[in-house]
Amino acid sequence: MSNTPADDRLIVALDVPNAIQGLKVAEQIGDAVSFYKIGLGMLTGGGLALANELKAEHGKRIFLDMKLFDIGATVENAVRGLAQFDLDFLTVHGDPYVVKAAKEGAAGKDMKILAVTILTSLDRQDLDGALIKDGGIKDLVQERAGNAFAAGADGVIASPQEAALIRALPEAEGRLIVTPGVRPTGAALGDQKRVATPASAVADGADHIVVGRPIWTADDPRAAAQAIVDELATV
């Protein structure tokens, strides 16, 4: 793999079962992508080892998507442990006390703490089942984003459909918006319910988009990734 920088607005989600498959995908993509997301699903399959290998040996940026949620002291300790690996992004749930604890754990490191607002796989019926207060999802996402920024979050995770609303918040000045739920035109939705194309997500205020299956299930993952990078270049 080359260390040539690529457009880091595209983050490829390596949502494959283990580090061996993840490294294979990254090798297939090569220098077309410079930023990878490694999530909870790969944690027991060598995810941290892969994160370190891609970062240290291949010069890639790494988004560790753990969505941490626990009592403050536990979150702080967990983040402090993860921060030692000098990765780039880490997700926690957007509850203010969780964000504050995560920022304490990341103190002195460059790792950005990103707050999850409402998962892009959820709709209002799901929120009702979880006893989340009444209101439209977009309004709740915007409110949760504002609260997370106030608690010190470096950025938020939100559906591309809410990116423009969050970008409009005064508190969003200088903060990151990272959007999963991005699907190239014509791609299957999978388990996502609130989606947009790469270009529209960035045009609406997203700093980074996250794309997984449409790239790593493609016959040619590098070409699939390059097509998205080319689309982003038009924005």
C-alpha positions in Angstrom: 0.0 0.0 0.0 1.2 3.5 -0.8 1.4 6.3 1.7 0.2 8.8 -0.9 -2.5 11.0 0.7 -6.0 10.6 -0.7 -9.1 12.6 -0.1 -9.7 12.0 3.6 -13.3 13.1 3.4 -14.1 9.5 2.5 -13.8 7.1 5.4 -14.2 3.4 4.4 -15.9 1.3 7.1 -14.1 -2.0 7.4 -17.1 -3.8 8.7 -15.7 -7.3 8.0 -15.4 -10.1 10.5 -11.7 -9.9 11.2 -8.4 -8.1 10.8 -7.1 -10.4 8.0 -10.1 -9.6 5.8 -9.9 -6.0 6.8 -6.3 -5.8 5.7 -7.1 -7.6 2.4 -9.7 -4.9 1.6 -7.3 -2.1 2.5 -4.7 -3.6 0.2 -7.2 -3.9 -2.6 -8.1 -0.3 -2.2 -4.5 0.9 -1.9 -3.8 4.6 -2.1 -7.3 5.5 -3.3 -8.3 5.9 0.4 -6.5 7.3 3.4 -9.0 6.9 6.2 -10.6 3.8 7.6 -13.3 3.0 10.2 -12.9 0.0 12.5 -15.9 -0.8 14.6 -17.1 -2.9 17.5 -17.9 -5.9 15.2 -14.2 -6.4 14.6 -13.1 -5.8 18.2 -12.7 -9.6 18.9 -11.3 -10.2 15.4 -8.1 -8.2 15.8 -9.6 -4.7 15.2 -7.2 -2.8 17.4 -4.2 -4.6 15.9 -5.5 -3.8 12.4 -6.0 -0.1 13.5 -2.4 0.1 14.7 -1.0 -1.6 11.6 -2.9 0.6 9.1 -1.8 3.7 11.1 1.8 2.9 11.9 2.8 0.9 8.8 0.6 2.3 6.0 0.1 5.9 7.1 -3.7 5.7 7.2 -6.0 7.7 9.5 -8.2 5.6 11.8 -11.7 6.1 13.1 -12.3 3.8 16.0 -16.1 3.4 16.2 -16.7 2.0 19.7 -19.8 4.1 20.6 -18.8 4.0 24.3 -21.5 4.3 26.9 -21.1 3.7 30.6 -20.6 5.6 33.8 -18.3 8.5 33.5 -15.3 7.0 35.3 -15.4 3.9 33.1 -15.7 5.9 29.9 -12.8 8.1 31.0 -10.6 5.1 31.7 -11.5 3.3 28.5 -10.8 6.4 26.4 -7.5 7.0 28.2 -6.5 3.4 27.3 -7.5 3.8 23.6 -5.9 7.3 23.3 -2.4 5.8 23.8 -2.6 4.3 20.3 -2.7 7.8 18.7 -5.7 7.1 16.5 -7.7 9.9 14.9 -11.4 9.6 15.8 -13.3 7.7 18.6 -17.0 7.6 19.0 -19.0 7.8 22.3 -22.7 8.2 22.9 -23.7 11.9 22.9 -25.0 12.1 26.4 -23.2 15.2 27.9 -21.7 13.3 30.9 -20.3 10.6 28.6 -18.7 13.3 26.3 -17.2 15.1 29.2 -15.7 11.9 30.6 -14.3 11.0 27.2 -12.7 14.3 26.7 -11.0 13.9 30.1 -9.7 10.5 29.0 -8.4 12.0 25.7 -6.7 14.9 27.4 -3.2 15.6 25.9 -3.8 13.5 22.8 -4.9 14.5 19.3 -7.7 11.9 19.1 -11.0 13.6 18.4 -14.1 12.6 20.4 -17.2 12.3 18.2 -20.6 12.1 19.8 -23.3 9.8 18.4 -26.6 11.7 18.2 -29.2 9.1 17.0 -28.1 6.0 15.1 -28.8 6.2 11.4 -30.5 2.8 11.5 -33.2 4.1 13.8 -36.6 5.7 13.0 -39.3 7.2 15.3 -40.8 3.8 16.0 -37.5 2.6 17.3 -37.1 5.7 19.5 -40.6 5.0 20.9 -39.6 1.5 21.8 -36.5 2.9 23.6 -38.7 5.4 25.5 -36.9 8.4 23.9 -38.9 11.6 24.3 -41.4 12.7 21.7 -40.4 14.8 18.7 -39.1 14.5 15.2 -35.8 12.8 14.7 -34.2 15.8 13.0 -35.1 18.0 15.9 -33.8 15.5 18.5 -30.6 15.1 16.5 -30.0 18.8 16.4 -30.7 19.1 20.1 -28.4 16.2 21.0 -25.7 17.6 18.8 -25.9 21.0 20.5 -25.7 19.4 23.9 -22.7 17.3 22.9 -20.9 20.3 21.5 -21.6 22.2 24.8 -20.0 19.2 26.6 -16.9 19.5 24.6 -17.3 17.1 21.7 -14.9 17.6 18.8 -17.7 16.5 16.4 -20.8 14.5 16.0 -22.0 11.5 14.1 -25.3 12.1 12.3 -27.3 11.1 9.3 -26.6 13.1 6.2 -30.2 14.3 6.3 -29.4 16.2 9.5 -26.0 17.5 8.5 -27.3 20.9 7.4 -29.3 21.4 10.6 -26.3 20.7 12.7 -24.0 22.8 10.6 -26.4 25.7 11.2 -25.9 25.5 15.0 -23.6 28.3 16.4 -21.9 25.7 18.5 -21.0 23.7 15.4 -18.4 26.3 14.4 -15.0 24.5 14.0 -16.6 21.1 14.9 -16.7 18.0 12.8 -19.8 16.4 11.3 -19.3 12.8 10.2 -22.0 11.0 8.3 -22.6 7.3 8.0 -25.7 6.3 6.1 -24.1 7.4 2.8 -24.9 5.3 -0.2 -23.6 6.0 -3.8 -26.4 6.4 -6.3 -28.0 3.1 -7.0 -26.6 1.2 -4.1 -28.7 -0.9 -1.8 -29.7 0.8 1.5 -28.8 -2.2 3.7 -29.9 -1.5 7.3 -29.7 2.2 7.0 -33.0 4.2 7.0 -31.8 7.8 6.7 -29.4 8.1 3.7 -28.0 10.4 1.1 -25.4 10.4 -1.7 -21.8 11.3 -1.0 -22.0 14.7 -2.8 -25.2 15.8 -1.2 -23.9 14.8 2.3 -20.8 17.0 1.9 -22.8 19.8 0.3 -25.0 19.8 3.3 -22.1 20.3 5.7 -20.5 16.9 6.4 -16.7 17.0 6.8 -16.4 13.2 6.4 -18.7 10.5 4.9 -18.5 6.9 5.9 -19.1 4.2 3.3 -18.7 0.5 3.9 -20.6 -2.3 2.1 -20.9 -0.5 -1.3 -17.1 -0.5 -1.4 -15.9 -3.7 0.2 -18.5 -5.9 -1.4 -17.8 -4.5 -4.9 -16.1 -6.6 -7.5 -13.4 -3.9 -7.6 -13.2 -2.1 -4.2 -10.6 0.3 -5.4 -12.7 1.4 -8.3 -15.8 1.7 -6.1 -13.8 3.9 -3.7 -12.3 6.0 -6.5 -15.8 6.7 -7.9 -16.9 8.2 -4.6 -13.7 10.3 -4.3 -14.3 11.5 -7.9 -17.9 12.4 -6.9 -16.7 14.3 -3.9 -14.3 16.3 -6.1 -17.3 17.8 -7.9 -18.7 19.4 -4.7 
